Amino acid sequence: MLDLYKNIRDRRIQLNMSQEELAKKLGYKSRSTIAKIETGKVDLPESKIKSFADALNTTPAYLMGWRNNTEEEISLESLGLIKVKKKKIALLGDIACGSPIINFNDLDETEYIDADEDICADFALRCVGDSMINARIEDGDLVFIDKDAYIRNGDIVAVSIDFELTLKRVYIEGNTVTLVAENPKYPPKVFKREEEDQTDFRILGKAIAFQSPL
């Protein structure tokens, strides 16, 4: 059961949700109840585990620490990502989940991959590296990019930095753009949009889906 309380805490932090926010979603009067649950000081009845899973956009199995094939269907709503199946989408190249890389394929030799018909993506990129593993995006996964999607702080985006590609969470505040990895070994990268000697910085689009290799 200790895994349950740790997983609740880890999932809440992953969603950038405060204890107060989680308490409010669950109908608790204060954050103190959440704090006690996360430290294992209060037993969580089985009937409440489903409520916590719903509030944290995941499944009871995930919170309980059961890692099996059914976990592939864990809700990824909070990440803005869903699993995909069958539809032809252009795979334009590789994108770094780590240090930026240059690797767009020649468009005359564009490869097409299968995705779900409901996915409204403009193109796909293949992930290289481990900087997004805590968002369940691993080396070799495909990410599907919507170039026209509205982007909010915390969304996962494909970015071109001096024509090198990287996949990160983005946070924009005034003229400052911060790119944050989902792996603590990679520090955030900060860009100032008003600098005269400005880096060529472009957000190519929002990651709306992912697909792991078969």
C-alpha positions in Angstrom: 0.0 0.0 0.0 3.0 2.4 0.5 3.4 2.4 -3.3 -0.2 3.8 -3.5 0.6 6.8 -1.4 3.9 7.5 -3.2 2.3 7.1 -6.6 -0.5 9.6 -5.6 2.1 12.1 -4.6 4.3 11.5 -7.7 1.3 11.8 -10.0 0.1 15.0 -8.4 3.6 16.5 -8.8 3.8 15.3 -12.4 0.6 17.2 -13.1 1.9 20.4 -11.3 -1.1 20.1 -9.0 -0.9 21.5 -5.5 -2.2 19.6 -2.5 -4.9 22.3 -2.1 -6.0 21.7 -5.7 -6.3 18.0 -5.3 -8.1 18.4 -2.0 -10.7 20.7 -3.7 -11.2 18.2 -6.6 -11.9 15.4 -4.1 -14.1 17.5 -1.8 -11.7 17.6 1.2 -11.8 20.8 3.3 -8.0 21.3 3.5 -4.7 20.1 2.1 -3.8 18.5 5.4 -5.8 15.4 4.5 -3.9 15.0 1.2 -0.6 15.5 3.1 -1.5 12.7 5.5 -2.6 10.4 2.7 0.6 11.0 0.7 2.8 10.1 3.7 0.8 7.0 4.5 -0.5 8.4 7.8 -4.1 7.9 6.7 -5.4 4.6 5.2 -7.2 5.1 1.9 -10.2 2.9 1.5 -10.6 1.0 -1.7 -13.7 3.0 -2.6 -11.6 6.2 -2.6 -8.8 4.9 -4.9 -11.0 5.3 -8.0 -11.8 8.9 -6.9 -8.1 9.7 -6.6 -7.4 8.1 -10.0 -10.1 10.2 -11.7 -8.8 13.4 -10.0 -5.3 12.6 -11.2 -6.3 11.6 -14.8 -5.0 8.0 -14.4 -6.3 4.6 -13.4 -6.5 2.8 -10.0 -4.1 0.1 -11.4 -1.5 2.8 -12.0 -1.8 4.3 -8.5 -1.6 0.8 -7.0 1.6 0.2 -8.9 0.4 -2.6 -11.1 2.5 -2.5 -14.2 1.2 -4.9 -16.8 -0.1 -4.7 -20.3 -3.3 -3.0 -19.4 -1.3 0.0 -18.3 -0.8 0.9 -21.9 -4.3 2.2 -21.7 -3.6 4.6 -18.8 -5.2 8.0 -19.4 -2.8 10.5 -20.8 -5.3 13.4 -20.9 -3.1 15.5 -18.6 -0.2 15.2 -21.0 -2.3 16.1 -24.0 -1.4 12.8 -25.6 -3.3 9.7 -26.6 -2.4 6.3 -28.1 -2.9 6.1 -31.9 -3.5 3.3 -34.4 -4.3 3.7 -38.1 -4.0 6.7 -40.4 -1.3 7.7 -42.9 0.8 10.6 -41.5 4.1 11.9 -42.8 7.1 11.0 -40.6 9.5 14.0 -41.2 12.5 12.9 -39.2 13.9 12.7 -35.7 13.5 15.0 -32.7 15.7 15.0 -29.7 14.5 14.0 -26.3 17.8 15.3 -24.9 20.2 17.6 -26.7 18.8 19.2 -29.9 19.6 17.4 -33.1 19.3 18.2 -36.8 17.7 15.4 -38.7 14.8 16.3 -41.0 14.3 13.7 -43.8 14.4 14.9 -47.4 10.7 15.6 -48.2 11.1 13.8 -51.5 11.7 10.6 -49.5 9.0 11.1 -46.9 8.0 8.0 -45.0 4.4 7.6 -44.0 3.2 5.8 -40.9 -0.2 4.5 -39.6 -2.1 6.5 -37.0 -5.7 6.6 -35.7 -8.2 8.3 -37.9 -9.2 10.6 -35.1 -5.7 12.1 -34.8 -5.6 15.6 -36.5 -1.8 15.8 -36.8 0.2 17.6 -39.5 3.2 15.4 -39.2 5.1 13.0 -36.9 8.6 12.8 -35.6 10.7 10.0 -34.1 12.0 10.6 -30.5 15.7 10.1 -29.8 16.9 10.2 -26.2 15.4 10.0 -22.7 14.6 13.6 -21.7 10.8 13.0 -21.8 10.6 9.6 -20.1 8.6 10.8 -17.1 5.9 11.8 -19.6 6.1 8.2 -20.9 7.7 9.3 -24.1 10.8 7.1 -24.7 13.6 6.6 -27.2 12.1 5.4 -30.5 8.5 6.5 -29.8 6.7 8.6 -32.5 5.1 11.9 -31.5 2.3 13.5 -33.6 2.4 17.2 -34.0 -0.4 19.7 -34.7 1.2 22.9 -35.9 -1.9 25.0 -35.4 -2.9 23.8 -31.9 -3.3 26.4 -29.2 -0.4 26.1 -26.8 -0.7 26.6 -23.1 2.0 26.6 -20.5 3.1 23.1 -19.7 2.2 21.6 -23.1 4.7 19.4 -24.8 5.9 21.0 -28.0 8.3 20.4 -30.9 10.8 23.3 -31.0 13.4 24.4 -33.6 16.4 26.1 -32.0 18.8 27.4 -34.7 17.2 24.7 -36.9 17.9 21.9 -34.4 14.9 20.0 -33.1 13.9 19.2 -29.6 10.8 18.0 -27.7 10.1 19.7 -24.3 7.4 21.2 -22.1 7.1 24.9 -22.8 6.4 27.8 -20.4 6.0 31.3 -21.7 6.1 34.3 -19.4 6.4 37.8 -21.0 9.4 37.7 -23.3 10.9 34.6 -21.6 10.4 31.1 -23.0 11.5 28.1 -20.8 11.8 24.6 -22.1 11.6 21.9 -19.4 12.5 18.2 -19.8 10.6 15.3 -18.1 13.9 13.9 -16.8 15.7 15.7 -13.9 19.1 15.1 -15.4 18.3 17.7 -18.1 18.2 21.3 -16.8 15.6 23.8 -18.1 16.7 26.0 -21.1 15.6 29.7 -21.0 15.4 32.0 -24.0 14.8 35.7 -24.2 12.8 36.7 -27.2 13.8 40.4 -27.1 17.6 39.8 -27.3 19.3 41.5 -30.3 21.5 38.5 -30.9 18.5 36.3 -30.9 18.6 32.6 -31.3 16.4 31.3 -34.2 13.6 29.9 -31.9 10.4 28.5 -33.3 7.7 26.4 -31.8 6.7 23.9 -34.6 3.6 22.7 -32.9 2.0 20.8 -30.0 2.5 17.1 -29.4 -1.0 15.7 -29.4 -0.4 12.0 -29.5 2.3 9.4 -29.3 2.9 5.8 -30.5 5.4 3.3 -29.2 7.1 0.9 -31.6 5.4 -2.4 -32.1 
